[in-house]
């Protein structure tokens, strides 16, 4: 573009010089030079804003992710606000915490078979010799749109850090209730068995198995109640 603009200026200068020497103005050549200048200027603007003369190149990559937190068999990706005010999405990968910032990108959450974070990147490149010649003086590669897509199974939900704190309180309350119920039931059932059979007081294996069965049953029932409570809270928050 700048080459054509420079050529236009040279033509205008040449016509001006010829007019100064001969007092004869070559209108057609002068008009052609002006058209080159104006057309090249618009071309430069189009190249900057609309990637004129470049090929669109799209690349994507996918990574398997894990939830930031899991409560009652429900998995959660969390959102916080970064220093620049943009949302940050938190998750884990190989037992390490990561976050993806939405600054300068678009973010979508869609349903998927397994949890995946996909990044789509668009760039514009001048690949041929003619394209590069046309864009001399301008970058022959520019970065375009960038998009992140969370592909999450139905057991995954996206919530804020504050909402996760509220759900963790439900989890802690459930754990406390489990401990109380297990202690009470173990004590009650062992005492009942000893009353029915005094020899049971020496049956350590039987007592261990009884305790294991109680823990299993109480935990299963509590987890069911916790999941119901969590789902009820998610519904109240309009979290899908």
Buried (B, 14 or more C-beta within 10 A) or exposed (E): BBBBBBBBBEBBEBBEEBEEEEEEEBEEBBEBBBEBBEBBBEBBEEBEEEBBBBEEEEEEEEEEBBBBBEBBEBBBBBBEEEEEEEBBBBBBEEEEEBBBBBEEBEBEBEEBEEBBBBBBBBBBBBEEEEBBEBBEEBEBEBEEEBBBBBBBEEEBBBBBBEBBEEBEEBBEEBEEBBEEBBEEBBEEBBEEBBEEEEEBEEBEEBBEEBBEEBBEEBBEEBBEBBBEBBBEBBEEBEBE
